[in-house]
Amino acid sequence: MKAMRGYSSEAYWSQLAPRLRSAVLIVICFIATSIIGAQDDRVDADEALPPLQVWLPAPLISDESGDAFQLLSEHTAAFTSSNAIAIVFRIKDVGKVGGILSTIRAGKDVAPAALPDVTLIRRRDFTPAQARQYLQSMETMFSTSLINDLDDGLDFGQISLEDGSALYGLPYLFDVLLAIQSQPLETSGYRLTFDDVINNRATFLFPAARTNGLNQTFYMQYLSAGGRTPSDGVMSVDEEALGAVLKFYEVLVNLGLVAPEVLTFQSPAAYQSEFISQSDRPRLAIFSASDYLAMIDQQDATLTAAKAPTLSGAGRSIRDGWLWVLVTPDMSRQALAARYLEWMMEPDFHADIARALYHLPTQPALLDDSLPPTVDRQFFVELLDDATLPLPENEGGTAPRLMQEALIDVLHGDATAAQATRQVLNQLAER
């Protein structure tokens, strides 16, 4: 570079150097400020992370004033404090228009932003088709220790795929079918046979209503008599098993021990008050474990639990309950949800919330801590061991609906057990 006119080279650089130093300092300060600003922006972005949206089912947690919700809120507050992740709860109905699953189905394509990140659903509503279409896989999301703690209960949240099974729901709370006696029947232990009910002349109550399939009590009794669960979504009919269970109800009808009104009972809630208040004669009713645990805690009544009556007294049950499912397709939010669900499975809290909700925890090691001291732990262990997953509504093809219709005919006295069984087989043969 040529020196400017009137200046030597040395003079020129001596004049320019301070200016360069000042310019360099300005640039360095600008860069440093930009870096700090970018870091502040990231902190602000983390703090502004939208809270996890968690939906809770109203049949399980009906309002925010109960002990269970307060317990949940306190445990969640500790998670938020430790992880800087806010949680927003919303209590939603189940099994109705506007309920949890119907909203997820309706909003998946048209309003995904209005859907939860994670929610609790009933196991009987958890079907492979719905899981694949509306929910997200949970494979590899949880710690090995948690998966091991769930033990055999893990299949409660798995669905079958072409190349094996995959976890689409995190098992959280179990509920099983059982029978309650208003007066102890003359039997040997917890196992009841059809003959035990008949010989004791015990009035039998159960929720026999079913819209498009077979009610769970009859389904359980049919399986216990030798029937099989659906295969590839289709249920076959075992003539001997179906006939044996229908014969039990035919005898009850003839003895006046069961009334057609049981066909109007959607759940045990329909007859719970009547059952508790009328204990002047032997009565046997189907309830869930959660019903039983709530009644012995809240009601001034002497009640005895037993296994639901079956042909042989094998004591099979239906294991329903609740599981957590992921709805959000956003991978980063799935990771946050998985961290929260791990927190929800913390052993002490899991046992406490199960006890507060009168359910059984899905971690077997916590069963003792979740049960009141007055009940027999081994009874519940056996119920869980001998339990079958519920038959979802509309699952199993035509057979469940025809079997339900056969039960209706027998309870109304319109057909004998043999006639109703033959009609089911003939109708299936015509299809």
Salt bridges, closest charged atoms under 4 A:
ASP93 OD2 - LYS96 NZ 3.51
ASP117 OD2 - ARG333 NH2 2.81
ASP125 OD2 - ARG122 NE 2.78
ASP155 OD1 - ARG319 NH2 3.45
ASP175 OD2 - HIS359 NE2 3.70
GLU239 OE2 - ARG422 NH2 3.04
GLU250 OE1 - LYS247 NZ 3.60
GLU274 OE2 - ARG283 NH2 3.40
ASP320 OD2 - ARG124 NE 2.75
ASP352 OD1 - ARG355 NH2 2.72
ASP368 OD1 - ARG377 NE 2.51
GLU382 OE1 - LYS307 NZ 2.95
ASP386 OD2 - LYS307 NZ 3.56
GLU393 OE1 - ARG210 NE 3.37
GLU405 OE2 - ARG401 NH1 2.88
